[in-house]
Amino acid sequence: MTIEYEEQLQKRFGEKVRELRKAKGLSQESLALVSGLDRTYIGGVERGERNISLLNIHKIANALSVSAKELFNA
């Protein structure tokens, strides 16, 4: 995998998280609170700046009441 491809994957994942968060009417801060993650971390994920771990994917999915699989449906 090239660095460009990895960055594109992270960006698409982050865009999906943002889309679902907004659809649920949540702020980044409220998503962070429910997921147990830091607000700045959530922002970094949404901007595609974070190479997020499987555990944190699960935390975000649970906080959004969706399956982890849905976070990958771009």
N, C-alpha and C positions, 0 to 999 in steps of 0.2 A: 504494500500500500504506500502511496506517495503521501507526503505531508499535506499537499493540497487536498487530496481525497479525504484524509482524516479530518482536516479543518472543515470541509464541506459536510461531513457526517455530523460533527459536533454542532455546526450551525443549524442544520435541519432539525436535529434533536431538540435544540434550544428553542427553535421557532415553534415546534409542536408543544413543548411545555408551556410557552407563553400563550399560545392559542387556547389550550385547555384551561389554563389558569384564568384567563380573561373570560372565557365562556362560563366558568363557575363563579365569576364575580369576585375573585380573590385578588388582593394586592400581593406583591412580592413578599411583603412583611408577614401577611397572614399565612401565605403558603409556607414560608420559612418556619413560622411558629408551629403550625400543624405537623410539618414534616420533621421537625427537630433539627433543621439545618439553619445556617446563618443567612440573613437576607442578602448579604453581598455575594455569598456562594450561589444563591438562586439567580441573582442578576448575572453572574458570570456564566452559569449554565445557559440561561436564555440568550446570551450574546454569543454563545458557542466558544467561549474562552476556556471552558473546563473540560477535561477528559474525565467524565463522571464515572464513579465506581458502580458496580452492580448493586451494592447495598444502598447507595444513595438513589439510584434509579427506582428501586423498590420503595424507598421512603417517599419519594415524590409521587409515584403512582398511587400509593395508599392515601396520601394526603389529598390527591385529586379524585379519589374514588374511581380509578380506572385501572385496567391491567397494565403491567409493564409493557406488554406487547403493543398496546395502543400508543405509547409514547414514541414508538418507532414507525408508526404509520404517518408518513409525511404527505 
